[in-house]
């Protein structure tokens, strides 16, 4: 297998949308394509400590995904790498950025104030 090299560029943004009092958060993830033409897809590995690979998810042959697609929905610090793969195996790890996923709750609706009895 040719060596597959690429870098993971993490674009994170936690956003909240106030549709009643629900919590809706996600973070987009994007990475540079491997320069190899023999890539069949990309697989993410992540954990809560540096070097940990407790979880993984195959995103296929795309260059963007989201935290919720990977199953990252709980607040906390995460360390994440991505590897390109083909029939011959997987590439070495990308760089390993860490990020803190923060859940943002929309504000509670204002109470209805009535004057008088």
LINZIGI-V938894 format. One record per helix or strand of 3 or more residues. SS is the DSSP state (helix for helix, strand for strand). FROM is the first residue (numbers start at 1). LEN is the number of residues. If there is no record, write none. Layout:
<<SS:FROM:LEN> <SS:FROM:LEN>>
//
This chain:
<<strand:28:4> <strand:41:7> <strand:55:6> <strand:64:3> <helix:67:4> <strand:76:11> <strand:98:4>>
//
